[in-house]
């Protein structure tokens, strides 16, 4: 199955950050992206992993959420 791919501008709009910040995170290898020539695409899974890596939840909260707990 082919994953949903987004542009830098789409991701920036979704998570309310500047496109330049998204490009910098890709350049610094903090956010995984796919290049097609000069075009950059980012998978939904890569965005999820990036956001989880930036999360400030304590480990117990992360485990509870993974197990389906409601906050």
C-alpha positions as CSV (number, residue, x, y, z in Angstrom):
1,X,0.0,0.0,0.0
2,X,1.3,3.5,-0.9
3,X,1.4,5.9,2.1
4,X,-0.2,9.3,1.9
5,X,2.5,11.9,1.1
6,X,2.4,15.6,1.9
7,X,4.4,18.6,0.7
8,X,6.5,20.7,3.1
9,X,3.8,23.5,2.9
10,X,1.0,21.1,3.7
11,X,2.9,19.7,6.8
12,X,3.8,23.2,7.9
13,X,0.1,24.2,7.7
14,X,-1.1,21.1,9.5
15,X,1.3,21.5,12.5
16,X,1.3,25.3,12.4
17,X,5.0,25.8,11.8
18,X,6.9,27.8,9.1
19,X,7.9,25.8,5.9
20,X,11.5,26.9,6.5
21,X,11.4,25.2,9.9
22,X,10.2,21.9,8.3
23,X,12.9,22.1,5.6
24,X,15.5,22.7,8.4
25,X,14.3,19.6,10.3
26,X,14.6,17.6,7.1
27,X,18.1,18.9,6.4
28,X,19.2,18.1,10.0
29,X,17.7,14.6,9.6
30,X,15.2,15.1,12.4
31,X,12.2,14.6,10.0
32,X,12.3,11.8,7.4
33,X,11.4,12.9,3.8
34,X,11.5,11.5,0.3
35,X,13.0,13.5,-2.6
36,X,11.8,13.3,-6.1
37,X,14.3,15.5,-7.9
38,X,13.8,18.9,-6.3
39,X,10.4,18.0,-4.8
40,X,10.1,16.9,-1.2
41,X,7.4,14.7,0.2
42,X,6.8,13.6,3.7
43,X,4.8,10.5,4.8
44,X,2.2,10.6,7.5
45,X,4.2,7.9,9.4
46,X,7.3,10.2,9.3
47,X,5.2,13.1,10.7
48,X,3.8,10.9,13.5
49,X,7.3,9.6,14.4
50,X,8.6,13.2,14.4
51,X,5.9,14.5,16.6
52,X,6.3,11.6,19.0
53,X,10.1,12.3,19.2
54,X,9.3,15.9,20.2
55,X,6.7,14.9,22.8
56,X,7.2,16.0,26.4
57,X,5.0,13.3,27.9
58,X,6.5,11.4,30.7
59,X,7.1,7.7,29.8
60,X,4.2,6.5,32.0
61,X,1.8,8.8,30.2
62,X,3.1,7.6,26.8
63,X,2.5,4.0,27.8
64,X,-1.0,4.7,29.1
65,X,-1.9,6.4,25.9
66,X,-0.5,3.6,23.8
67,X,-2.7,1.2,25.8
68,X,-5.7,3.2,25.0
69,X,-6.2,5.4,28.1
70,X,-8.2,8.6,27.6
71,X,-6.8,11.9,28.8
